[in-house]
């Protein structure tokens, strides 16, 4: 995907709208000056806003996570909403 996005990105000018951001892989692989990312999933949009507004805080929070299977299994069942 990364190479395909980079190749397509060479031919894009102006605004790019990515309505199903998900991992935002297309956006992160292209060099556009004017992009809009969106997603219907509020957890995805919240994560993208956090990365945009407070990248250092995100890195800090990720650093507090344990790299252990049991810990991950407990985290993935937590409902945020």
C-alpha positions as CSV (number, residue, x, y, z in Angstrom):
1,X,0.0,0.0,0.0
2,X,2.8,2.4,0.9
3,X,4.3,2.3,-2.6
4,X,0.9,2.5,-4.3
5,X,0.0,5.5,-2.2
6,X,3.3,7.2,-2.9
7,X,2.9,6.6,-6.7
8,X,-0.7,8.0,-6.7
9,X,0.4,10.9,-4.5
10,X,2.7,12.1,-7.2
11,X,-0.3,13.0,-9.4
12,X,-2.5,14.7,-6.8
13,X,-2.6,18.4,-6.3
14,X,-5.1,20.5,-4.3
15,X,-7.2,19.1,-1.5
16,X,-7.4,15.4,-0.6
17,X,-10.4,14.1,1.2
18,X,-10.0,10.7,2.9
19,X,-13.5,9.8,4.2
20,X,-12.6,6.4,5.6
21,X,-9.3,7.3,7.4
22,X,-8.9,4.1,9.3
23,X,-5.1,3.9,9.6
24,X,-4.7,6.9,7.4
25,X,-2.1,5.0,5.4
26,X,-2.8,6.9,2.1
27,X,-2.6,10.2,3.9
28,X,0.7,9.4,5.7
29,X,2.3,8.2,2.5
30,X,1.5,11.2,0.4
31,X,2.9,14.8,0.6
32,X,-0.2,16.9,0.3
33,X,-0.6,20.3,1.8
34,X,-4.4,20.3,2.2
35,X,-6.0,17.1,3.4
36,X,-9.2,16.2,5.3
37,X,-9.3,12.9,7.2
38,X,-12.6,11.6,8.5
39,X,-14.1,8.4,9.8
40,X,-17.5,7.4,11.2
41,X,-15.7,5.6,14.1
42,X,-15.3,8.2,16.9
43,X,-12.4,6.2,18.4
44,X,-10.5,6.6,15.1
45,X,-11.2,10.3,14.8
46,X,-10.3,10.8,18.4
47,X,-7.0,9.0,17.9
48,X,-6.2,11.1,14.7
49,X,-7.0,14.3,16.6
50,X,-4.7,13.3,19.4
51,X,-1.9,12.6,17.0
52,X,-2.4,15.9,15.3
53,X,-2.8,18.0,18.5
54,X,-0.6,16.3,21.0
55,X,1.8,13.8,19.4
56,X,4.2,14.0,22.4
57,X,1.4,13.1,24.8
58,X,0.5,10.1,22.6
59,X,4.1,8.9,22.7
60,X,4.2,9.4,26.4
61,X,0.9,7.4,26.9
62,X,2.0,4.6,24.6
63,X,5.2,4.4,26.7
64,X,3.2,3.4,29.7
65,X,1.7,0.3,28.1
66,X,3.2,-3.1,29.0
67,X,4.4,-5.4,26.2
68,X,2.7,-8.4,27.7
69,X,0.0,-10.7,26.2
70,X,-2.2,-10.7,29.4
71,X,-2.1,-6.9,29.6
72,X,-3.1,-6.6,26.0
73,X,-6.0,-9.1,26.4
74,X,-7.3,-7.0,29.3
75,X,-7.0,-3.7,27.3
76,X,-8.8,-4.9,24.2
77,X,-12.0,-5.7,26.0
78,X,-12.3,-2.2,27.6
79,X,-15.2,-0.2,26.1
80,X,-14.3,3.5,25.7
81,X,-17.8,4.7,25.1
